Amino acid sequence: MKADWTNGSEVIGQWLDELGRAGIPVYAIYLPNGEVDLLPQAITTEMLINRLEAASEQFPASDFAPIEAAETCAHCGCDNEGEAASEGSGE
């Protein structure tokens, strides 16, 4: 998920609170069992690869949602740009 907090967003603020973070960037891997693997604010490519490999060893690929399902964040309902998704908009 990518979120823009430039103008402040209540949705992103709530998400940060839930993760115990006060600001961005936030790097989190949402696991199929509902747990969150929260990475440090400064990450390396190697660190990210290691964490993703560990997740893939713990869970089969079929347990992860396909990328197409990421249009709306399952965690907080935002549109992955930090704006609350409108319900019943017909879009």
Buried (B, 14 or more C-beta within 10 A) or exposed (E): BEBEBEEEBEBBBEBBEEEEBEEBEBBBBBBBEEEEBBBEEEEEEEEEEEBEEEBEEEEEEEEBEEEEEEEEBEBBEBBBEBBBBEEEEEE
